[in-house]
Amino acid sequence: MSAAAGRVFRRTRIAWKIFCYSLGALVLAVAVVQCWFYAHVLWWRVYQPANTAFMETRLEQLREKDPKAKLAHQWVDYARIATELKRAVVAAEDAKFVGHEGFDWEAISKAMEKNEKTGRVVSGASTISQQLAKNLFLSGERSWLRKGQEAVITWMLESTLSKRRILELYLNFAEWGVGVFGAEAAARYHFGINAAALNASEAAFLAAVLPSPRRYAPGHITPYVAGRVETILARMPAAQIP
C-alpha cells in the first residue's frame, strides 16, 4: 500500500469512528429522553403533575404582559367531575376514545385526504390521548419531529395508564380560557360553580370551546358555538366513558 493510500485509509477510518461515536451518542441521548418521559408517565399512574409543559408556556406568555400573572388551576379527582362533562368532551373530541389504543386511524386517514385536497392543514385527528401527550410534555410548534415524539408518548400513556386515568388527567389540564386550566377552574370561570355541578348544556359549552378556549369569555356564546353545543348534546347519550 502506498503512503498516499495509507493516509486515505487512516482518514477514512477516523471519519468512520467519529460517525459511529456520534451516532451512538445521539441514540443514547434519545434513549435517555424517552426514559425521562416514561418515568414521568409511570409516576403519574398514582400522583398528579403539579403543572404541564403547556401550562408553563402559557404562564410565560402571560407574564410577558403582567409579571404577576398566575394560572387558575385546581386538581379534582375523576369522581368529582360531572359525568356530563366527561361525555361531552368524549363526544366532541374523541368519540372512539374507549375503544382505540391511542390513535384513530380512520379519522387520521380522512383528515389527511381533506388536507391534501385543500393544500393546507385544515383538519386534525388528534385523540384525547395524543392531546394529553402534547399538553403534558411538548410545545405547540408543528413539526414532524414533534409529532413523532407525541406518538411515542401517546403509546407510553396508553400502555401504562387506564383510560379512566388518561381522561382524568386530560380534564384536569385542558385549557379552558386565558390562564384557565382544568375542569374545576373552567366551571368556576365560566359558570361560577364547581366541576361536579355542571349540567349537560354547560358541559357541552365547555367541550365546544376546547379547540379555541381563549376566544371565549364567560357568557360569550357565538352562533358557531351555539351550533356546536347542539351537536354535542345530541351526541352525548351515545358517548362511552371509562
MOBEL-V339211 format. One record per residue. N is the residue number from 1. PHI is phi in whole degrees, -180 to 180 (NA if undefined). PSI is psi in whole degrees, -180 to 180 (none if undefined). Layout:
# MOBEL-V339211
N|PHI|PSI ; N|PHI|PSI
This chain:
# MOBEL-V339211
1|NA|130 ; 2|-70|165 ; 3|-63|-41 ; 4|-64|-44 ; 5|-64|-37 ; 6|-63|-41 ; 7|-65|-41 ; 8|-62|-42 ; 9|-63|-46 ; 10|-64|-42 ; 11|-64|-40 ; 12|-65|-41 ; 13|-65|-41 ; 14|-64|-44 ; 15|-62|-41 ; 16|-65|-41 ; 17|-64|-43 ; 18|-61|-43 ; 19|-62|-46 ; 20|-64|-43 ; 21|-64|-41 ; 22|-65|-43 ; 23|-63|-42 ; 24|-62|-42 ; 25|-65|-39 ; 26|-65|-45 ; 27|-62|-42 ; 28|-63|-43 ; 29|-62|-44 ; 30|-62|-42 ; 31|-63|-40 ; 32|-63|-43 ; 33|-62|-44 ; 34|-65|-38 ; 35|-64|-37 ; 36|-64|-45 ; 37|-60|-48 ; 38|-66|-36 ; 39|-61|-40 ; 40|-66|-42 ; 41|-61|-43 ; 42|-61|-42 ; 43|-62|-37 ; 44|-80|1 ; 45|-64|-30 ; 46|-116|-41 ; 47|-108|148 ; 48|-92|149 ; 49|-66|150 ; 50|-73|-37 ; 51|-158|-173 ; 52|-132|168 ; 53|-60|-39 ; 54|-66|-40 ; 55|-64|-41 ; 56|-64|-40 ; 57|-63|-46 ; 58|-63|-40 ; 59|-65|-40 ; 60|-61|-42 ; 61|-64|-42 ; 62|-66|-37 ; 63|-76|-12 ; 64|-67|-30 ; 65|-97|-35 ; 66|-139|104 ; 67|-58|-19 ; 68|-98|7 ; 69|-60|145 ; 70|-133|159 ; 71|-93|148 ; 72|-94|116 ; 73|-160|135 ; 74|-148|123 ; 75|-69|138 ; 76|-134|141 ; 77|-67|160 ; 78|-53|-43 ; 79|-67|-19 ; 80|-98|13 ; 81|-110|130 ; 82|-54|136 ; 83|-57|-34 ; 84|-61|-38 ; 85|-71|-39 ; 86|-60|-46 ; 87|-65|-42 ; 88|-64|-44 ; 89|-68|-42 ; 90|-65|-43 ; 91|-61|-38 ; 92|-84|-36 ; 93|-105|-30 ; 94|-166|78 ; 95|-61|-25 ; 96|-99|18 ; 97|-52|-48 ; 98|-66|-32 ; 99|-93|-24 ; 100|-88|173 ; 101|-108|31 ; 102|116|-21 ; 103|-135|134 ; 104|-101|91 ; 105|-65|-34 ; 106|-65|-44 ; 107|-67|-37 ; 108|-63|-44 ; 109|-62|-44 ; 110|-66|-39 ; 111|-66|-40 ; 112|-64|-43 ; 113|-62|-43 ; 114|-65|-42 ; 115|-68|-36 ; 116|-66|-39 ; 117|-66|-39 ; 118|-87|-18 ; 119|80|9 ; 120|-155|168 ; 121|-79|107 ; 122|-120|-9 ; 123|-144|137 ; 124|-118|172 ; 125|-143|35 ; 126|-72|132 ; 127|-81|172 ; 128|-60|-39 ; 129|-64|-42 ; 130|-66|-42 ; 131|-64|-39 ; 132|-65|-42 ; 133|-57|-45 ; 134|-65|-46 ; 135|-64|-39 ; 136|-70|-41 ; 137|-123|-26 ; 138|-114|168 ; 139|-85|176 ; 140|-90|3 ; 141|-67|155 ; 142|-109|117 ; 143|-158|158 ; 144|-65|-34 ; 145|-65|-44 ; 146|-67|-39 ; 147|-64|-37 ; 148|-65|-44 ; 149|-66|-37 ; 150|-60|-41 ; 151|-65|-41 ; 152|-64|-45 ; 153|-66|-37 ; 154|-59|-44 ; 155|-61|-42 ; 156|-60|-46 ; 157|-62|-47 ; 158|-68|-32 ; 159|-85|-12 ; 160|-114|-38 ; 161|-106|154 ; 162|-76|162 ; 163|-61|-37 ; 164|-61|-45 ; 165|-68|-39 ; 166|-61|-45 ; 167|-67|-37 ; 168|-61|-46 ; 169|-64|-44 ; 170|-60|-48 ; 171|-67|-25 ; 172|-87|-13 ; 173|-128|4 ; 174|-68|150 ; 175|-89|133 ; 176|-132|23 ; 177|160|178 ; 178|-68|106 ; 179|76|14 ; 180|-109|119 ; 181|-131|135 ; 182|92|156 ; 183|-63|-39 ; 184|-66|-49 ; 185|-64|-37 ; 186|-65|-45 ; 187|-63|-40 ; 188|-71|-41 ; 189|-67|-46 ; 190|-87|-31 ; 191|-130|-6 ; 192|71|25 ; 193|-131|175 ; 194|-91|168 ; 195|-64|-26 ; 196|-74|-20 ; 197|-96|1 ; 198|-63|134 ; 199|-93|-179 ; 200|-62|-44 ; 201|-66|-41 ; 202|-65|-42 ; 203|-64|-42 ; 204|-64|-37 ; 205|-62|-47 ; 206|-62|-39 ; 207|-68|-36 ; 208|-67|-33 ; 209|-92|-2 ; 210|-54|-41 ; 211|-63|-30 ; 212|-141|65 ; 213|-67|-26 ; 214|-78|-8 ; 215|-77|-21 ; 216|-115|113 ; 217|-81|165 ; 218|-55|131 ; 219|80|2 ; 220|-91|98 ; 221|-117|110 ; 222|-85|165 ; 223|-56|-38 ; 224|-63|-47 ; 225|-63|-40 ; 226|-60|-41 ; 227|-66|-41 ; 228|-64|-39 ; 229|-60|-45 ; 230|-63|-41 ; 231|-64|-44 ; 232|-65|-42 ; 233|-59|-38 ; 234|-69|-30 ; 235|-88|-19 ; 236|-58|-42 ; 237|-59|-28 ; 238|-91|-8 ; 239|-71|128 ; 240|-95|130 ; 241|-124|153 ; 242|-77|none
